[in-house]
Amino acid sequence: MFDETLFPKAQGFTLPRYTSVHLPKNGRDSKDENAEFSEEELPSRNTRRSSTPHHKRAPSPLSDGSESDDDEPPRRPAEVPRQGERTTRSGRQVKVPTRSGNVYGETKAPTDIIRENATEESFRKTIGEQPTRKSPRVLQKSTKGDPGPSSAARKEPSKERVPPPATKTTRESDDSEDSDGEMSEGEVQRMLQDPHFKKLYEKELEKQKGKERATLAELCQDGGVGFFDYLLAQAVPLVEDEKLPNTKSPRDWTFRDIQRMPESEQREWKLAMAEEIDALKSRKVFELVELPHGRKTIRGRWVFDVKSDGRKRARYVAKGFSQIEGIDFEALFSPVVRYESVRFIFALAALFGWYMTAVDVKTAFLYGKLDEEIYMDQPEGFHAKGQERKVYRLHRAIYGLKQAARAWWLELEKSVRKLGFVRLHSDSGIFLYRDHKGVVIMVAYVDDIIFFGLKSLCDQKKKEFMATWECRDLGTPTEFLSMTIQYDGDKIQLDQTKYLEKVLERFGMTNAKPARTPMVEGYYPEKHEGPNNAVLTRKYQSVIGSLLYLMLGTRPDIAYAVTKMAQHCANPTEEHLQKALYIMKYLAGTRKYTLVFEGRKGMGQGLESYTDSDYAQDPTHRLSQTGNLVLLASGAVSWKSYTQKSIATSSTEAEYMALSDCAKQIIWLRILLKELGMPMKVSTPIYVDNQGAIFNASNPVQERRTKHIDVRYHLIRQYVENDEVSLFYIPTDQNPADIFTKPLGRVKFELFRKSLGLVFH
């Protein structure tokens, strides 16, 4: 059945009717003029209807029209199907009903058209082909009574390597974007039962999974920024509003989803969209032009979000994945401030009692100027009246463009340079202003800006900055990089409790039984070589990505557990997932812990660091584990836990390599202090629990067991000689860096956790 409001009947259509014919003399009474053929003897439906009125008898189907005296009538010759006819399984030829004026095809039922489209689109998805862009249907007026199709637009048969399972038929999508037909579960199962299609499907699926596993395995092995970026992409989003009348996240909504909402909700979101368009016009981001011949536009879409303060935000963003390198963009890199630098500046603010004030730049990316010639489609719902076919010629960057972040950062650097700020070489996200009154430090992460320094000077520079850019004055900062900032006298406390609560709720761990440590003592995860479970892998990566975001921000106590479990993201097992959720059990019991930087207490404790290693911990490659910690103002500003890249032949060699890596981190922080106008006059202490490593770093010896060590690790000797670092021995049971090298027991773990500056709040 189908809805006649969507698929109207052709007007004037009637089913063909059979006429009665006279029986020849073949055993029946020839005098009975009203006798008719049985169903098997009826003439084929594809014979044209006689013009004889129905009340008159039709002529006999004999060749000469006369009655035969033979006992058996001659057989009718087999008829060749004509156009518009088809043969049934019983052998009868029937006329296909025509639907004059039907835009879905005059010789097919609308339900058949939809079913064939859905089957073909699903088949293309199964074999991994990209759906082709459908051209709009061109309709022709059909002549009354003409059985031909009403549409002149017919696609050529597909020349694919694998033929599709159904005839290709075009249809016009009612969405602004290409929409694919969906098959029912039964149709999918029937298609997969075909051995040929099933073999193709399994082959393509295994090929795709193999590529993903190889790429992910390489990332897991190499580690670094690419691996961290991948895991963070799997993390739970920072902001989600569960109260909105939609089951999806606001970021997944489309313009059509907004149109289906209640009128009151629509007004609020459309107002947010109108504000976005006004912002684009006020910034002179685009101009409406005709698309030049030979150029292609970049498509766009609306992205909706709800801010942490409840504000509704609508952004018209470009689909940057369609940009072509060398034509639409060149350079992409855009620096941002590092997490270590942010914590380091907060520690300095606690020590020196600096004043802090923050601003948020509105529509920051719209300020970046473009050097490339880029054209973009007009947004849904906001086409210029009378100029619907024109496109945007972009003069400034827009959200979604690959070079948008870089364009904004270049404009930001130019503007703050005019205000007297200088960018630091040790961290491109930090800017410094200095005059006879004092110093102002500006920390920038994209459009979030914080000023540190003297109150009068900070307010002056903030006012000048807000005169250049349209900003929201946030006053004393309470949140930065998803870290909540709290003040208690001269103490500064950082935590990610809000995000942690969201993560625990997402994975059903809110009311989990708390664990005392993030990992069971003595446990080491083993690599899985068996088949990959896609569903399990996806969930595992999301869990690890969320934990990684917490670890990078304010939770150094889970650093070892997270980095060790992250090495199995390519092919995890159920055991790996349970151990990752065990970390969440620990976080559920310590969700109120904050990272504290103390002013008065930290004055007597300057910059200091600890390093340690666990020799040949990896049972497969026999690589050692390195961990180091840097403290300032009684709180951790930098921490690392990672597997060494080369095999150490002794514990002394492993400690020596860890000591060299820790020294490089210390030198970077000393350079940062020097650029801020606070050079260190004394060396920075590094505490290590291996006397042999201290001896090799303090003396340029070449012994039999150490002469093979790579020259890059001998850099520590130069730092010691230049009096930039000092090496001190510390017993293993007093070295807090031990928490980054192995899963410790409860007593030892809780002892070292206090040394990190984590305090229950």
N, C-alpha and C positions, 0 to 999 in steps of 0.2 A: 504493500500500500504506500501511497505517497500523498503528500499534502497538495491539493489542487490550488491552494493559494500561492504556493511556490512554483508549481509546475502546472500551469493551466492547460486544459484540454484544447486541442485544435477545434476550431469552430466548424460546424458543418460536417463532421466526420461520422460516417455510419458504417457498420460492419457489412460486408458483402452477404447477400442472401442467395440461396440456391433456388433454382427454378425446377419445377417438375418436368420430366421428359417422358416421352412415350416409350413403352417397352417393346422391343422387337419380339418376334415369335420364336421364343427359345424355351418352350415348356410352360410358359405362362399364358393366361387367357388373353389373346390379342384384342378381344373386344373390350377389355377393361381399360378404358382410357385414363382412368385416374390412378393407375398403378405407378409406383415410383421405384427408383433404384434403391438397393440397400446401401449402407454406408460404404462398403467396399467397392460398390459399383458406381458411386457418384463420380462425376468428372472432377478433375483437379481444381483446387481453389484458384490456381494462378491463371486459369482461363478467364478471359475477359467476359464480363457479364453481357448477356445478350440484350439488345435493345428491345427485344420482344417483351411486352407487358407480362407481369407475373401471372395474370389469369389465363394467358394463352400457353399452349404447350410449346416447349422448345424443340427444335429439330433433333433427330437422333444423331449421336456422334459417329454414325457410319460415314464412309467416304463420300458417297453420292447422295446422301440424305434420304434414300429410299430404304424400305424394309427388306431384309434378306430372308429368303426361304430356307437357308441352311439351318441344320439342327443346332449349330453352335455359332455364336456371333464371333466375328474376327476380333483379335486382340487389338487394343489401342496402341499405337506406337509410343515409345518412351519419349516424353517431352523434356527438352533441355530447359533448365531453370532460367527464367528471364531476370532481368535486373529488377530488384525489389522483391525477389522471391527467395524462399529457402526451403530445404527439404527436411522434414521431420524424421525422427528415428523409425517411424513406421513406414517410411518411404513416400509419404504424401508430400506434395509441394503446396505450400501455403503462401499466401501473400503477406508480406510484412506490412503491418499498418503504418501509414505515414501520418506524421503529426505536423501539418503545415504551419509554419511560423514558429515552431518550437526552437528556441535558441540553443538547446542542448543537443540538437540533432534530430532530424525528422524520421530517421529509420531506427532509432534506439530509444528504449525507455530511459527516462532520467535516472532511475535507480541503477540501471546497467552502466550508464556513463560514470556515475559516482563510484561504483564498485570497481570499475576498471582503473580509474584514476588512483584510487586508494591502493590497489594492488601494485600498480607500477611504481608509485612513490615509495611504498614500503620496500619493494624489491631493490630499488636504487639505494636506499639506506642500508639494506642488508649487505650488499656487495661493496659498500663503502664509496659509492659515487656521489659527487656533489650534485644536488638538484639543479637542473637548468632553469634559467630565468624564463618565465613564461611571457610571451608577447601578448598584448591585449587582443581579444577576439574582435574580428571585423565581421559584422553581420551584413547579410544581403537580404533584400526583400525577395521572398520566393513567390513565384507566380501561382495563383490559385489552381490547385489540381496538379501542380508539378511535384512529382514524388522526390525530387532531388533534395539534398541537404540545404539547410538555410544558411550555413556559415561557409564562407569562402576560404576561411583560414584553416588549413589542414597542415599539420606538421608532417614532415617527411619521415619515413620509417627510420627508427634509430639504427645507427651503424656502430653499435657498441660491440665490444669484444664478446660480451655475453648477452644473448637476446633477452629482452624483458618477458615476463610471463603473460603479459596482456597487451592488447592493442593500445597504442599511445593515442590519447584523446586530450585535446586541450580544454581547459576550463579557466574561467576568470576568477581570481581570488578576490574575496570581499575585504581582505585586510590590506593595509598599506604596505606591508612587507610580504615576501613570498611565504606562503603557507603550504605545508605538506599534508597530503591526505593521510588519514589514520585508518589502520586496518583493525578489524575486530580480532580478538584473541583466537577465535576459531579459524579465521582465514590465515593468520600467521602460522598456526600449527599445521594446517593443511599444506601450506607452501613449504614449510620446513620438512614435511614428510617426503617430499620429492627428493630422491637421493642426489640428483644433480645439484639442485639448489642448496641442499644441506651441506654437501661437500664444499661448494663455493663459499658458503657462509662461514663454515668452520675454518676454512683456509684463510680467508680474509681476516677473520676475527683473531686467529692465532698470530697472523703476521703483524697486525696492529698491536696486539698485546706484547709481542716480542720486541717491537721497536720501543714501546713505552718502558718495558722492563729494562732494556739495555741502556736507555737514556737515564732512567732513574738510578740504576745500579752504578752508572758512572758518576752521577752526582753524589750518591752516598759515599762512594770511595774517595772522590776528590774533596768533598765538603766545600767550604768557602761560601762566598756571597750567593752564588747561584743556588746552592742547596738550601740555604737559609731563606731565600726569596720564595723558593718553591713551597717550603713547609709553611711559611707565614701566609701564603696564598690559600692554604687549606684551613687556616685558623677560623674560629668563630668570628663573625663580623663584630666590630666594636659597638655599633648602634643598631638596635632592632626594636620596633614598636609592636608589641603583641596585642595592643588594644584596638588596632585599626580593623575595620570590617572586611578583612581579606586574609585568606590563609597564607598568602605568599608574603615575603619580605617586601617592603616598599621599593627596594632597589630592583626588584624583579618585575614591578608593574610596568605596564605599557599605557599609552594614551587611551586605548580602548578600555582598559581596566578602570581608569578614572571616569570615563563616560558611563560606566555601569553602576557607579556609586550613587548613593542618595544625593539629592539636590544640594543639601547643605555641605556635604563633603566635597562635591564637585566645585562649588564656589570657592572654597578655601584653596584647593589645589590649582584651579584655574587662575586665581589671584597670584599664587606663587609663580605660575608660568608666565603670566603677564609681567610680573616684576623682572623675571629673567630676560624677557624680550626687551623691556625698557632699559635694562642694564646694558644689553648688547648695543642698543641704539645710542645710548648716552656715551658709551666708550668708543663709538664709531668703529665697531668691530667689522662691519660688513657694508656693502652696498648692493642693491638689486641690479643685476645686469642680465643680458642675454648670454647663454652659454656659447662660448666660441666653438666654431666647427673643429671637431677632432678632439675636444677636451671632454673629460669625464668628471662627474661630480662625486664628492665624498658624501655618503649618506649619513644621516644623523638620527638621533632618537632622544626622547625625554627620559631622564633619570630622576627618580623621586627618592626623597629621604626625609627622615624626621630627626632633627638634631637632639642632643641630650637635654636641651632646655625646652623641648616641645615644638620648636619652630618647624614649619613645613618648608622644605626646600625643593625646588624644581630646577634642574639643569638641562639645557639643551647641549648635548655632547656629540662630538663627531665619532664616527666609527673608524678609529684610526687604523684598524687592521687592513683597511682597503688602500692605505697610502702606499706609494711605491718609492722605494729608496732611490735617491738621485734625482727624482722629479718632484715629489711632495715634501721631502725632508732630507737633511744631511746629518748634522750632529744631533745627538740626543741627550748626552750626559748632563745631569743637573745635580749639583752637590747639595747635601743636606747635613745638618749637624749630627754628630754621632751620639749614641746613648752615653758612652763614657764621658764625652765632653759635657753633656747636660748635667750628669751627676757630679762631675768635677766642679762645675760652676756653682751648683747648689751647695756643695760642701764649702767652697770659698765664701759664698754668701752667708752661711751659718757662722764661719770663723770670724769674718770681718763685719757682720751685721749690715750687709748691703740692703738698700731699698730695692724693691722689685715692683714693676708694673708691666702690664701686657696689653697688646692690641691684636685684633684679628682683621686682616685685610679682606675686604669684601670683593668677591669675584676677581681674585688675584690674577688668574691666568689670562683674563681678558686684557690685561695691560701689556702683555708681551707682543712685540712687533714681529711680523712675518716678512721674511725675505723671499719666500716662494710664492708662486701664483696658485692659489687653491680656491676651488669652487665647491659649494656645498648646497644641498637641497634645503628648501624652506621647511620649517618645523610643522608638524601636524597641528591642525587647529588654528594656525596663525599665518596662513597664506595671505599675502598682500592682495587686497581686492582689486581685480582687474589686471593683476600681474602674476597670476598663478603659475605661469610657465617660466618665469624668471628664476634665477638662482642667486645665492649669496656669493659675492666675491670677497673673500676674507682678507682684511688688512691687518688684523691682530689675531693672536692665538685664541683658540676656544678649547674648552675642556674636551678631552678625548684625542686631540691631535698628539702625535708622537713627540713633537718638539715643543709642546705647550709649556711644560715645566722648565725647560731650558730657557725659553724666551722670557718667562717671568723672572727667572733668577738673574738673567743679564740686565733686565730693566731695574730689578731691585738693587743690584750692585751699583749701577750707575747713579741711582737716586741717593743711596746712602753715602756714596763717595762725595756727592755735592754737599751733604750735610756734615762732612768732616770725618766720616768713619773710614776705617781701613780694614780690609779683609785679612784675617790671619792665614798664614801659610800652613799652619799645623792643623787647622780645621776650617774649611771654607764656609761653614755655617755660622761662624762667630765673627763679629765685627767690633772694632775698638775705636772709641773716640777719646782723645786726651787733650786737655788744655790746662791752664794754670789753676783752674778751680778743682779739677779732679779727673776721674776716668769714668766712662760709661761703656758697659759691655752689652752688646746686642746679640742675642741668640735667635736665629731664624730657622724654622723648619717649615718650608713652603710658605704658607700665609699666616702662621702662628709666630708672633714676635714677643720676646720678653726683654726688657731693659733692666740691667743691674747697675747699681752705683749709688752716688749721692742723690738724695730726693730731688733737690732743686734742679740739678743738672739732668736727671732722668726725665723729669716732667717737661723740661724745656725741649729736649730732643724728641720726646714723644709727640709734643705739640707740632714740631716742625715736620715730623714724619707723617702725622695725620693730615697736615696741610697738603702733602704731596699725594697721598693715597687716601681713598675712602675707606675708613676703618671703623670697627666697633671698639670702643674703649672698654676693656675688661677689668681695669683697675688692678688690684692685687691678684696675681694669678692663682687660681685654685685647681687648674688642670692643665697638663701639658704632655703631649704624646701618650694620651690615655692614662697618665699617672696623676693621681690625686695628690695635691700639695696641701699640707696642713702646717700650721705654725704654733709653736708652744714656747713662748719666750725667745731664746736664741736658738732653739731647735727647729729644724726643718725635717718634716716627715713625708716620705713618698710611699705610696701604695697603689696597687691595682685591684682593690677589693671589688669594685663594681664589675670590672671585666671578669674577674675570677668567679663571681656569683653567676654571671651569665654562662660561663663555660660549664660550671658544675650543673646548672639547670639543663643545659643543652644535652649533656651526656648522662643525665639521670643520676648524678652523684651528690646532689644537695644534702640528702640525709644518709649518706654512706657512713659506715663505721670508720672513724678516723684511724689512720696509721701513724705510728710514731716516727718513722723514717720514710723517705721517698723510695727507697729500694731495699729489698731484703738483704741482710748482711751475707756477703760471700756469693751472691748471685751474679752470673755473667750470661747475657743472652747469646744464644747460638744462632748461627746463620742458617736459614731455611733454604734447601735446594729443591724442594718439591714444587708442584704446580701452584700457580698464583690464583688467589681468590680475590676477584675484582672488588666485590662488595666489602670484604674485610679490609682490603688495602685502602680503599677510599676512607673508611671510617678511621682506620689507624692513622692515616696521614692527617686527617682533621684533628684528631686528638693531639698528636705530636706538634702540629703547627700552633695550636692554641697554647700548649705548654711552653713552646719555644718563645712565644711572644711574652709570656709572663717571666720567663727566665732572663730574657734580654733586658727587661725593664727594672724590676725591683726584687726578684727572687733568686739570689745566687745560691741558695741552699739546695735547689733542685738542678743545678747546672750539670753535674755529672750524670745523674739519672736520665735527664732529657737528651743530652748529647749522645749518650751510649745507646738509648733506645732509638734515636733518630737514624742510626746507622742501618736499621732494618726496615726502612720505609719502602724499599723496592719490593720485598716479598715477605711480609710479616705472617706470623701464625697467630692462632687464637691465644697461645701463651704470651706472645709479645703484646697483644692487645690488653690482656689482663694485667700485665706488669705496667703498662702505660696508665691504665685506669687506677692501678695501685698508687701511682704518683698523685692522682687526683684525690684519692682517699687521704693522703698526707696533707694536701692543700686544703681539703675540707676541714681538717682539724686545726689548721694554722692560718685560716683565711684572714684573721685580724692582725697578722704580723705586718709591721711597717719597717721600711729602711730609714734609719734615723741618723742625721748629721748634727752633732752637738757642738755648740760654739765654745763655751767655757771649758768643757772637758777636753775638747779637741785642741785647744791652744797649746797644751804641753805635748801633743802628739802630732807631729808633722807627717809628711809623706813617707810611707814605709810600705814594704812589700814582702810577700812570702811566696816561696815556690817549692814544689815537690813533684815527684814522679813515681809511678808504679812500674817496676821493671818487667818487661815481656808479658804484659797482662793479656794481650790478644792471643788466644790459643791457636788461631789459624795462621797468622803471619808473624807472631811473636813480636809485635810492636808494643812499645811502652806508652803509658798514659801520662800526660803532662797536665799540671794544674798550677795556676798562679793567682795571687790576690794582691790588690793594691788598696790601701786604706788611707783616708784623709778625714779629719774631724770625727774620728771613731766610727766611721761608716765606710762600707765598700763602695769604691768608685769605679773599679775595674776588676773583672774576674774572667778566667778562661779555664776550660776543661776540654782537651782534645787529644787525639791519638797522634803520636809522633809519626813523621813521614818516612823515617829510615830506622832500620833495626839497630839497637844498641847491643853491644857485646858484653856489657856489664852494667851494674846498677850505678856505678860512678859515671860511666859515659851517659846513661840516661839522665841523671841529675845534672850533669854538665850541660847537656842540650837544653833541658828545661830552664836552667839558670840563664843561659844566653837569651832565650826567648823572653823571659821575664825582664831582663835588663833592657831590651829594646822597647818594651812598653814604658818603662820608667824614663828612658831618654825622651820619648815622645811627650810625656807629661811635663818634663822639665822644660822642653822647648815651648810648650803651650804656656807655661808660667812665665817664661822669659818674654814671649810676645805680649803677654798681658801687662808687662811692666813690673813683674815680681820675680826677678831671677834668684835662683837658689844659690846661696853662698857656700853651702856645705853639701857633702855627698849624700845620696839617698841610700838608706840601709836596705839590704835584701837578706832575708833569713832563709837558710837552707839547712836540711838535716843530713848532709853528706860531707864529711871532712875531705874526702878525695876530690870532690868537685870544687870545693873552695881552694884547695892547694893548686889544682890545674889552672883555675881561673886567675890566681894571684901570681903564678910563676910560669914563665914561658918555657916549659919543659917539653921534651919530646920523648916519651917513654914508649916501650914496646907495646903496651896495651892501649895507648891513646894517640899514637902518631897517625893513625888512619882517620881520625875524626875530621869531618868536612871543615874547610877553612872558614865557612860562614859562622860556625859556632865559636870560633876563636875571637869574635868581636868583643866578647865580654872582657878579654884581657886589656883591650884598649880603653874601655870604660873604667876599669879598675885603675889603670895607670894614670888616666886623666883625672882621677879623684871625683868622678861623676857618680859612681856607686861604691858602696862598701859592703863586704860580704861578712855575714855573721852566722855562726852555727846555732841551731836550735834543735832540741830533742824532738824526735818524731811525734811523741805523744803530746807535744805542746805546739805543733805546727798546724795552724788552721788551714793551710793549703791542702792538707791531707783529705779534706772533705771533697776536693775536686778530682781525686785520683782513684777512689774505690768506694764501694758501698760499705759504710761504717755501721757499727752497732749503735743502739739507742744512746748509751751513756756518752760515748765519744762524739757522736754526731751532735747531740744537744750542747755539749761543751764547746765545740768549734762554731756552732751556729751563733752563739753569743758574740763571738769575735767578729762576725760579719756586720754587726750593727743592726741586726734584725731584732726588733723588740715587740712584744705583744702589746697591742693598743686597745 
